[in-house]
């Protein structure tokens, strides 16, 4: 009799434990499912925000590139047709030098979506690791390099511009003697080198942006 009671209590206890374990497992599964769904919603929101930010960056970069390409073209015209322009069109010569030595169009990336994902820690839970890796490379390497390079080029251009600021204001560059004009051409060669290097970085950055947008 006692043995039967003990057996019943044991079975009852085992059943209770099993029910508790099942309840815990179900609760964990529901919690995991909810967490997964929440993370997916955050990742979807991140992708939408990142795309909008990058589209704005792409538009700004294309504008900066157009400015740089204009300066490179001005340099090409000056170096290829200098003697002809100097003799026949001093006004055009002054205008080209003035444009070439103007500061570059500045670029500052839109990083709100990426910064928020980093500061919240949500980015570590995102599943699209290839996208996240490319975003890290863009915001932590490409963009800082682009901004820093722009500052260096502008500082150098400013120093060169200050050497000729009086003539630029008076549109008198076309009146330089041959020695001073040769010095100016050497300086704008340096400017053009910086512009060409910056153009390359912009193009590489655009390619990375397009890869992320296509993801």
N, C-alpha and C positions, 0 to 999 in steps of 0.2 A: 504493500500500500504506500509506504513511505517512498519507496523507489519510484512508483508511478507519479507521485506528487513532485518529486525532485526532477523527474524527466520532463514533466509538463512545465515546471518553472524554468527549466533550462531552455526548452524549446521556445517558451514565451520570451525569455530574455534575449535569446538569439534573434528571434523575430523582431523584437523592439530595436535591437542594435542594427539589424539589417535595414529596417525602415528609416532609422536615423541616418545611416550611411547613405542610403538612396536619396534621402532629402538633401543631405549635404552635397552630394554629387550633382544633383539636379540644380541646386542653388548656385554651385560653382559654374556649372555649364551655362546657366542663364546669365550669370554675371560676366563670364567670358564672352558670351555672345553679344551682350549689351556693350561691353568694352570694345569688342571688335567693330561693332556697328558704329560706335561713337568715333573711334579712330578713323574709320573709313570716311565718315562724314567730314571729319576735320581735314583729312588728306584731300578729299574732293574739293573742299573749300580752299585749301592751300593751292591746289593746282589752278583753280580759277583765278585766284588773286595773283599768283605768280605769272600766269599768262598775261593778265592785264598790265602788270608792272613791266614785263618784258616787251610788250608791244609798244608801250610808251618809251622805253629805253631805245628800242630799235628805231623808232621815229626820230628821236633825238640824235642818235648815232649817225643816221643817214643824213641829217641836216649838217652835223659836224663834218662828215665826209665830203659833202658838197662844198663846204667852205675850204677844206684842205685841198681838194682837187682844183679849186679855183686858184689857190695860191701856187700850186705846183704848175698849173698852166701859165700863170703870170711869170713865174721864174723861167719857164721854157721860152716864152716869147722874148723876155728880156735878154736871155743869153744867146738866143739864136738870131735876133734881129736888132741887137743893140746899136750897131753902127748906123743902120738905116733909120731906126727910130730916133736916135740922137740927132741926126742931121735933118730929119724931115718932120718929126712930131714929138717935140719936147714935152708937150702937154700930156700926151699919152704915156710917155716915159715916167713923168712925175706921178701920174695916176696909178700906174702899175706898181711902182715902188711903194707908194702910199698904202695900197691894198695889201701888198705882200708883207709889209712890216706891221700891219695891224695885229692885235692879239687874236689868238684862235678862239673859236666858239667853244665855251667851256662845256664839259659834260659831267653831270652828277647823276648817278644811277638812282632809280626808284627802288628802294629796298624794304619797304614797309612790311610786305607779306613775309619775306624771308626772315627779317629780323624778329617778327612776332613769333614765327614758328620756332626759331632758335631760343628766344627768351622764355617761352612757355615750356620748352622741352618736348613739344608734340612731335617735332620732326624726327625724333629718335624712334617713334612708333610707326612711322610711315613705311609702307611695304614696297614702294617703287624705289628701290635702292639705286638704280641707275640714274633716275631723275635727280634724286637727292645728291648723289655724288657730283653730277654735272652742275647742280645749283651751288653746291659748296665751292667748286672750282671757279665758277663765274664770280660769285660775290666775295670770295676770300682771296682770289688770286688775280683774275683778269681785270675786274673793276678797279681794285686798288692800284694795280699797275697802270691802268689807263688814266686814272685821275692824277697819279704821281707824275707820269710822263708828261701830261698836259701842263702841269705846274712848272716842270723843268723847261719845257719848250717855251712857255710864255715868259719865264724869267730871262732866258737867253735872248729871246726876241726883243724883250723890253730893253735889255742892255744895249743891243745893237741899234734899236730905234732911237735911244737917247743920244747916240753918236751923230744922228742925222736929223734930230727933231726940228731944228731951226729951218733947215732946208725943206723938210716935209711940210711944215706949216706954211712956208712961203711958196711952195711948189717950185723950188729952185734946183731940184736934183739934176734936171737936165742941163744945168749950167756948170756942172762939175768939170774941173780939169781932168785930164786922162789919169793921173795918179790917184786922185781921190775917187774917181769913178771906179778904178780897178779895185781899190780897197772896199768900196761898197759892194761890188760884185762878189768879192771873196766872202763878205759877210752874209750876203743873201744866199750864197751856196751853203753856208752853215745852217741858215734858216730852212732852206729847202731840204737838207738832210734830215733835220728834226721833223719836218712836216711829213716826209716820206716814211720815216720810222713810225710816226704816230698813225699814219694811214694804214700801215700794215697791222698794227695792234687793233685798230678799229675793225678791220676786215676779219681778223681772227675772232674777235669778240662777237661780231655779227653771225659768223658761222656757228659758234657755240650756242648763241641765242636761238638760231633757227633749229638746231638739233633738239634743244629743250622744248621749243614750241611744237615740234613734230612728234614729241613723245606721247 
